[in-house]
């Protein structure tokens, strides 16, 4: 029975690995196909934008002349780009403030939990056997409290650093795009 069971286990593993391989290759094909579709759609969108700008310049050129129309459209695009940078900067600043608040809340929660654990003291219970588990429980709680306090210092941007970064100088976090 040991031999036949081993052979069946090996066969089951082989079938499972083959199924996993097929699933992964199918997922890869789907992602490549989706990336290809997005690339073609991006190129078409870029062409449409270029043609729209050319049409806008042609329309304005009838009133202002070609050079002035090109300058007007270029100025409009510069103003649009500045607005986008300003909006993105404001959003990033707000996101940095939210991350800083979240880090502060994590640190405060960890310190609060650690201090309440450490203040609790050893509260052993007597189960009638004459031995008390209070010392063991107390050491465990102290270790847990110290671990929570360490967590407060290990949270990115918390504890160990001063709070010298303001909203004008936001730090990038792990959830920010590179």
N, C-alpha and C positions, 0 to 999 in steps of 0.2 A: 504494500500500500504506500510505503514511503517513496518508492521509485515513481509510481504512477502519479502520485500527488505532486511530486517535484516537477515532473514533465508537464502536468497541467498548469502549475504555477508559472513555469517558464513560458508556456504558450500564451497564458493570459497576459503576462508582462509584454510579450512580443506584440500581441494584438493591441494592448493599451498604448504602447509606444508608437505603433503604426498609426493608430487613431489620432494621437497627439501630434505626430508629424504632419498628418494630413490637415488637421485643424490649423496648425501654425502656418503651413504653406498657403492654405486658403485665406487666412487672415492677411498674410503678406501680399498675396495677389490683390486682395480687396484694397489694401492701403496704397499699393502702387497704382492701381487703377484710379482710385480717388485722387491721388496726387497728380496724375496725368490730366484728369478732368479739370482740377483746380488750376493747373498750369495753363491749359488751353483757355479756360474762362478768364484767367488773369490777363493773358495776352490780348484776347478780344476786348476786354474792358479797357485796357490801356490804349488800344487802337481807337476805340470809341471816344475816349477822352481827348486824344490828339486831334481827331477829326472835329470834335465839338469846339475845341479851341481854335482850330483853323477856320471853322465856319463863323465863329464869333469875331475873329479878326477880319474876315472878309466883309461881314455886315458892318462893323464899325469903320472899316476902311472907306466905305462909300461916303461917310460923313466927315472923317478926320484925315484921311490919307493913310497910306500903308504904314509908314513909320510911326505915326502917332497912334494908330490902332494897335500896333505891336507893343508899343510902350504902355498903353493903357491896359492891355490884357496882362502884360508882364507885371505891372504895378498891382493889379487886382489879385494876381496869383501870389505875389509877395505878401500882400495884406492877409490873404487867406491862410498862407503858411504861418505867419506870425500869430494869427488867431488860434490855429491848431496847436502851436507850441505853447502858447499861453494857457490854453484849456488843459493840455496834457500836464503842464507844470503844476497847475492848481490841483489837478486830480492826484498827481504823485505826492504833492505836499500833504494833502488830506489823508492819503493812504499811509504815509509815513507817520502822521499824527495818530492814526488809528492803531498802527503797529506798536508805536511807543506806549500808548495807553494799554494795549493788550499785554505787552511785556510787563508793565508796571502792575497790572492786575494779577498776572501770574505770580510775580515775585511777592506781592503783598499776600496773596492767598497761601503761598508756600510758607512764608514767614509766620503768618497767623496760625496755620495748622501746626507748624513745628513748635511754636511757643505754647499752644494749648496742649500739645502732647507732652512737652517737657514740664509744664506746670502741673499736669495731672498727677505726677508722682507715682509711686509704686502702690497699686491697689490690689494686693493679692487676695484671693478668696480661699477660704478654708473648706476643703472638701471632706474633712474628717480623717484624712490619712496622716495628718500631722505635718505634711510637707506643703509648702506654699509655692505656687508658681509665680509669685509676684516679682521676684528678682529677674527671672527669665523674661517675663512680660515687660518689665520696666526697661530692660536692656534693649529689647526689640523695639519698643516705642521710642526710646532715645535714638536708636539708629535710624528709625524711620523719620523722626523729626530732623535729624541732621541731614539725611538724604534730601528731604524737602527743602531745607535751607540751601543745600548745595544746588538744587534745581533752580532756586531763585537766582543764583549767581551764574548758572550755566545758560539761562535763557538768553538768546542773542540780544545784545544791547542792554542787558539789565545788570544790576548789582555791581559788577566789576568796573564798569565804565562810569565816568562822570556824565552828567546830563548837559553836556556842552553843545550838543547838536540841536539846533533849532529847526524850525520849519523851512528856513532858507537853505539848509544843508542836509536834505534827507538822505539817510543811508538806504542802500538797497537791501532788501530782505530775501529770504530763501524763496518766497513766492513771487518775486518780481522777475519779469523777463530780462534776460541778459542784454 
